[in-house]
Amino acid sequence: MKLVTWLKNGNDASLGALTGDDEIVDLKAAAVLFEKANEPFENMLSLIDSGEAALDAARHLMLRVSEEGEKSLCTPMDSASLLAPLPVPESVRDAMAFEDHIINCIRVLGLKKLGRLDEMIEKKWGRKVTLARFINRAWYKRPLYYKSNRFSVVGPGAEIPIPSYCRCFDYELELGIVTAKTGTNIRADKAAEHIFGYTLFNDFSARDEQMQEMKGRLGPAKGKDFNHGNAMGPVLVTRDEIPDVRSLALTARVNGEVWSSGSMADMHWSFEEIIEAISRDETLYPGEFIGSGTCSGKDCKGCGLEQGRFLSTGDQVELFAEGIGTLQNRVI
C-alpha cells in the first residue's frame, strides 16, 4: 500500500491510502461508512502500532471502496495538501550507508588539492590504496549514524528556510525506512520483519556550520537541526510493495536539472545491517525513522557538497524514486 498523511478540509491531518488512480481514500471515514469504526486509522502511528492486522483491514477497506465505487471518500492526490507521511516520527536517525559519499566528502573537505591526486591513484591502483580510504577506515567496521530532531520533519511542498547562520546550504538524496515493531538485539537476517515501509528523505544541511562543529569531534548538531530540515514523502510505501529495495533508482533535480542520479544497489551497509547495529542493547519501537544516508555511487554524487555547488534562495529541489513518487521542496 501507498500511505499518506494529508490535510483533510485544509486543516485536519488525516490518514489515507492511494488508489491505482492516485486518489486518496480517507481510511477513517471509510471505516465509519463500512461499520469498521474500531479500526486504528486515527493516524499513521496508530496504524503502524497495530501491526499487520491493521494493514489487512486497510487493504480490505480499499477493496470495498473500489468495488462499491465510493467516490465520496476519494480526493485526487494532486489537489491534496500532503504532510510528511509520518509527521512526527518516534525518532529520527540518519545512517551513512554509501561508501562513495564519505570518500567524496573526505576528498573535498579533508584532502582538498590532494583529492584529485587521490582519485587518480584509485583509477590506477584501486581504492584500497587511497588516502581517503585510509582516513575512512573506521567506517568499514560498523554502520554509523546520528540522531536528528524529530520535530523538524516536513512533507512535500513545504518551504525550507536557509538557517540564518548558513552560507553553504545543501540537499541530500536519500531513502528512509519506518520501523514496524518493537525489538532489541535484532539480527540482520530477521531485521526485514521490522521494516514497515519506505519513503524519500531530503536531509537538508548547513554544510559550513556542520564542518565547524564537527572539528570538535561531535555532531552534527546545528549543521542538521533547524526548522524544516528533514523533508520526507510524498508517500510511505509498505515493505511488501518493494520486495528488493536495492533495485530502486533515485534522482535529484534542482530547478529541473539533474544533479544526482543513483542506485540503492550501491549501499555498502544494508538497512538490515543498520537495524542490527542500532538495536544492540537498545530497543527499537514502531514508528522510528532511519535514513540511508546520501545515495552516492560510482556514477553519482548524491549531494551538492560532493560536487562543489550549493543551493540558493528560490531553488526547487525534487527527489524521485519509481513507485514512491516525487518529494519537492522550495528553498527560501
C-alpha positions as CSV (number, residue, x, y, z in Angstrom):
1,M,0.0,0.0,0.0
2,K,1.0,3.6,-0.5
3,L,0.0,5.6,2.6
4,V,-0.1,9.4,3.1
5,T,-0.9,11.9,5.8
6,W,-2.9,14.8,4.3
7,L,-4.8,17.9,5.4
8,K,-8.5,17.0,5.1
9,N,-10.6,20.1,4.6
10,G,-7.4,22.1,4.8
11,N,-6.7,21.6,8.5
12,D,-7.4,18.1,9.8
13,A,-4.4,15.7,9.5
14,S,-5.8,12.5,8.2
15,L,-4.6,9.1,7.3
16,G,-5.1,8.0,3.6
17,A,-4.2,5.3,1.2
18,L,-3.8,5.7,-2.6
19,T,-5.9,4.0,-5.2
20,G,-4.4,3.0,-8.6
21,D,-5.7,6.3,-9.9
22,D,-3.7,8.3,-7.4
23,E,-6.7,9.2,-5.4
24,I,-6.5,9.4,-1.6
25,V,-9.0,7.3,0.3
26,D,-9.8,8.6,3.8
27,L,-9.3,5.4,5.8
28,K,-11.0,6.6,8.9
29,A,-14.1,7.8,7.0
30,A,-14.2,4.6,5.1
31,A,-14.1,2.6,8.3
32,V,-17.0,4.6,9.7
33,L,-19.0,4.1,6.4
34,F,-18.4,0.4,6.4
35,E,-19.0,0.0,10.1
36,K,-15.4,-0.7,11.0
37,A,-15.0,2.4,13.1
38,N,-13.0,0.5,15.7
39,E,-10.1,0.1,13.3
40,P,-6.9,2.0,14.2
41,F,-7.0,4.7,11.4
42,E,-6.7,7.8,13.5
43,N,-3.2,8.5,12.2
44,M,-0.1,6.8,10.7
45,L,1.4,5.9,14.0
46,S,-1.7,4.2,15.3
47,L,-1.8,2.1,12.1
48,I,1.9,1.1,12.4
49,D,1.4,0.3,16.1
50,S,-1.4,-2.0,15.3
51,G,0.7,-4.3,13.1
52,E,-0.2,-6.5,10.2
53,A,-3.8,-7.0,11.2
54,A,-4.4,-3.2,10.8
55,L,-2.8,-3.3,7.3
56,D,-5.0,-6.2,6.3
57,A,-8.0,-4.2,7.5
58,A,-6.9,-1.2,5.4
59,R,-6.5,-3.4,2.3
60,H,-10.0,-4.8,2.8
61,L,-11.4,-1.3,3.1
62,M,-9.6,-0.2,-0.1
63,L,-11.2,-3.2,-1.9
64,R,-14.7,-2.2,-0.6
65,V,-14.2,1.3,-1.8
66,S,-13.2,0.1,-5.2
67,E,-16.0,-2.5,-5.5
68,E,-18.7,-0.1,-4.4
69,G,-17.4,3.0,-6.2
70,E,-17.5,5.2,-3.1
71,K,-16.0,8.3,-4.8
72,S,-17.2,10.5,-1.9
73,L,-14.2,9.0,0.1
74,C,-11.7,9.9,-2.6
75,T,-9.6,13.0,-3.1
76,P,-7.2,13.5,-6.0
77,M,-3.7,13.4,-4.7
78,D,-2.5,16.3,-6.9
79,S,-5.1,18.6,-5.3
80,A,-4.4,17.5,-1.7
81,S,-2.1,19.2,0.8
82,L,0.3,16.5,1.9
83,L,2.2,16.4,5.2
84,A,5.2,14.0,5.8
85,P,3.7,10.5,5.8
86,L,4.7,10.2,9.5
87,P,4.6,13.9,10.6
88,V,6.3,13.3,14.0
89,P,8.3,10.0,14.0
90,E,9.1,8.4,17.3
91,S,12.8,9.2,16.5
92,V,14.9,10.2,13.5
93,R,18.3,8.6,12.8
94,D,20.3,9.0,9.7
95,A,22.9,6.5,8.7
96,M,25.9,6.8,6.3
97,A,25.5,3.6,4.2
98,F,27.1,4.7,0.9
99,E,30.9,4.4,0.7
100,D,31.3,6.8,-2.2
101,H,29.6,9.6,-0.3
102,I,32.1,9.7,2.5
103,I,35.0,9.1,0.2
104,N,34.0,12.0,-1.9
105,C,33.5,14.2,1.1
106,I,36.9,13.3,2.6
107,R,38.5,14.3,-0.7
108,V,36.6,17.6,-0.9
109,L,36.9,18.7,2.7
110,G,39.9,16.9,4.1
111,L,42.3,16.3,1.2
112,K,41.4,19.4,-0.8
113,K,44.0,19.8,-3.5
114,L,45.3,16.3,-2.9
115,G,41.8,14.9,-3.5
116,R,42.3,15.0,-7.3
117,L,45.5,13.1,-6.9
118,D,43.8,10.5,-4.7
119,E,41.2,10.0,-7.4
120,M,44.0,9.3,-9.9
121,I,45.6,6.8,-7.5
122,E,42.3,5.0,-7.3
123,K,41.8,4.8,-11.0
124,K,45.3,3.3,-11.4
125,W,45.6,1.0,-8.4
126,G,42.2,0.8,-6.8
127,R,40.5,2.3,-3.8
128,K,42.2,0.1,-1.2
129,V,45.5,2.0,-1.5
130,T,43.9,5.5,-1.4
131,L,44.4,8.0,1.4
132,A,40.7,8.7,1.5
133,R,40.0,5.0,2.3
134,F,42.7,5.0,5.0
135,I,41.2,8.1,6.7
136,N,37.8,6.4,6.4
137,R,38.9,3.0,7.8
138,A,36.7,3.2,11.0
139,W,33.6,3.4,8.8
140,Y,34.1,-0.1,7.4
141,K,33.9,-1.7,10.9
142,R,30.2,-0.9,11.7
143,P,27.3,1.2,10.4
144,L,27.5,4.8,11.6
145,Y,24.5,7.1,12.2
146,Y,23.5,10.3,14.1
147,K,20.2,11.3,15.7
148,S,18.3,14.3,14.4
149,N,15.3,16.4,15.5
150,R,12.0,14.5,15.1
151,F,10.1,17.8,15.4
152,S,11.7,19.4,12.3
153,V,10.0,17.0,9.8
154,V,8.1,18.4,6.9
155,G,6.5,16.9,3.8
156,P,6.2,17.6,0.0
157,G,5.6,21.2,-0.9
158,A,7.0,22.6,2.3
159,E,9.3,25.6,2.0
160,I,12.8,25.1,3.5
161,P,14.3,28.2,5.1
162,I,18.1,28.6,4.9
163,P,19.3,29.0,8.5
164,S,20.5,32.5,9.3
165,Y,24.0,31.2,10.1
166,C,24.4,29.2,6.9
167,R,26.2,30.2,3.7
168,C,26.5,26.7,2.2
169,F,23.1,25.1,2.1
170,D,22.8,21.6,0.7
171,Y,20.4,18.8,-0.2
172,E,20.9,15.0,0.2
173,L,19.4,12.3,-2.0
174,E,18.2,9.6,0.4
175,L,15.7,6.8,1.1
176,G,14.4,6.0,4.5
177,I,12.6,3.3,6.4
178,V,10.0,3.4,9.2
179,T,10.1,0.7,11.8
180,A,7.2,-1.7,12.2
181,K,7.6,-3.3,15.6
182,T,9.5,-3.4,18.9
183,G,12.8,-5.3,19.1
184,T,16.1,-5.4,20.8
185,N,19.3,-7.1,19.6
186,I,17.7,-7.7,16.2
187,R,19.8,-9.9,13.9
188,A,20.3,-8.7,10.4
189,D,18.6,-11.9,9.0
190,K,15.5,-11.1,10.9
191,A,15.6,-7.3,10.5
192,A,13.4,-7.1,7.4
193,E,10.4,-8.0,9.6
194,H,11.0,-4.7,11.5
195,I,10.6,-2.6,8.4
196,F,7.1,-1.1,7.9
197,G,7.8,0.8,4.8
198,Y,9.9,3.2,2.7
199,T,9.9,6.9,1.8
200,L,12.2,9.5,0.3
201,F,14.2,11.7,2.6
202,N,15.9,15.0,2.0
203,D,18.3,15.7,4.8
204,F,18.9,19.4,4.2
205,S,22.3,20.5,5.6
206,A,24.1,23.7,6.7
207,R,27.4,22.5,5.5
208,D,29.6,25.3,6.7
209,E,28.2,25.0,10.3
210,Q,28.4,21.2,10.1
211,M,32.1,21.3,9.2
212,Q,32.9,23.8,12.0
213,E,31.1,22.0,14.8
214,M,32.5,18.5,13.8
215,K,36.0,19.8,14.3
216,G,35.2,19.4,18.0
217,R,34.7,15.6,17.4
218,L,31.0,15.7,18.0
219,G,27.9,16.4,15.9
220,P,26.4,17.1,13.5
221,A,24.1,19.4,15.5
222,K,23.2,22.8,14.1
223,G,24.5,21.6,10.7
224,K,21.4,19.4,10.6
225,D,19.0,20.6,13.3
226,F,16.9,23.6,12.2
227,N,13.3,24.2,11.3
228,H,12.0,22.2,8.4
229,G,15.4,20.5,8.0
230,N,14.0,16.9,7.5
231,A,11.8,16.6,4.4
232,M,10.0,13.2,3.9
233,G,7.5,11.9,1.5
234,P,5.4,12.0,-0.6
235,V,4.2,8.6,0.5
236,L,5.1,5.8,2.8
237,V,5.2,2.6,0.7
238,T,4.7,-0.7,2.7
239,R,7.5,-3.2,2.6
240,D,5.6,-5.8,0.5
241,E,5.3,-3.3,-2.4
242,I,9.2,-3.0,-2.7
243,P,10.5,-6.6,-2.4
244,D,14.0,-5.6,-3.4
245,V,14.9,-2.1,-2.2
246,R,18.3,-2.4,-3.8
247,S,16.6,-2.3,-7.2
248,L,15.4,1.3,-6.7
249,A,16.9,4.2,-8.7
250,L,16.9,7.6,-7.1
251,T,17.2,11.0,-8.8
252,A,17.6,14.6,-7.5
253,R,16.8,17.6,-9.6
254,V,17.4,21.3,-8.8
255,N,15.3,23.7,-10.9
256,G,14.6,20.8,-13.3
257,E,18.3,20.0,-13.8
258,V,19.5,16.5,-12.8
259,W,22.2,17.0,-10.1
260,S,22.2,13.4,-8.8
261,S,21.1,10.0,-10.2
262,G,22.0,7.0,-8.1
263,S,21.0,3.5,-7.1
264,M,20.2,1.8,-3.8
265,A,22.3,-1.1,-5.1
266,D,25.4,1.0,-4.1
267,M,24.6,0.7,-0.4
268,H,27.6,-0.7,1.5
269,W,25.6,-1.2,4.7
270,S,22.0,-2.6,4.2
271,F,19.0,-1.4,6.2
272,E,19.0,-4.8,7.9
273,E,22.6,-4.4,9.0
274,I,21.9,-0.8,10.2
275,I,18.9,-2.1,12.2
276,E,21.2,-4.8,13.8
277,A,23.8,-2.1,14.7
278,I,21.2,0.3,16.2
279,S,19.4,-2.3,18.2
280,R,22.4,-3.6,20.1
281,D,21.3,-3.4,23.7
282,E,18.8,-0.7,22.6
283,T,15.1,-1.2,21.9
284,L,13.6,0.0,18.6
285,Y,10.0,0.9,18.7
286,P,7.3,1.1,16.0
287,G,7.3,4.4,14.1
288,E,11.0,5.3,14.3
289,F,12.7,6.6,11.1
290,I,16.1,5.6,9.8
291,G,17.6,7.3,6.8
292,S,20.0,5.6,4.4
293,G,22.5,8.4,4.1
294,T,23.4,10.1,0.9
295,C,22.9,7.9,-2.2
296,S,26.3,8.2,-3.9
297,G,27.9,5.6,-6.1
298,K,30.4,5.1,-8.9
299,D,28.4,7.3,-11.2
300,C,26.6,9.5,-8.7
301,K,27.4,12.3,-6.3
302,G,24.3,12.5,-4.1
303,C,24.6,16.0,-2.6
304,G,26.0,19.4,-3.5
305,L,29.0,19.2,-1.2
306,E,30.5,16.4,-3.3
307,Q,30.1,18.5,-6.4
308,G,31.2,21.8,-5.0
309,R,27.9,23.6,-5.5
310,F,25.1,24.6,-3.2
311,L,21.5,25.7,-3.0
312,S,20.2,29.3,-3.2
313,T,17.0,31.0,-2.3
314,G,14.2,30.1,-4.7
315,D,15.7,26.8,-5.8
316,Q,13.2,23.9,-6.4
317,V,14.6,20.6,-5.2
318,E,13.0,17.4,-6.3
319,L,13.9,13.8,-5.2
320,F,12.3,11.0,-7.2
321,A,12.1,7.2,-6.9
322,E,9.9,4.9,-9.0
323,G,7.0,3.6,-7.0
324,I,7.4,6.3,-4.3
325,G,7.0,9.5,-6.4
326,T,8.5,13.0,-6.1
327,L,9.4,14.8,-2.9
328,Q,9.5,18.5,-4.0
329,N,10.6,21.4,-1.7
330,R,11.5,25.1,-2.4
331,V,14.4,26.8,-0.6
332,I,13.5,30.2,0.8
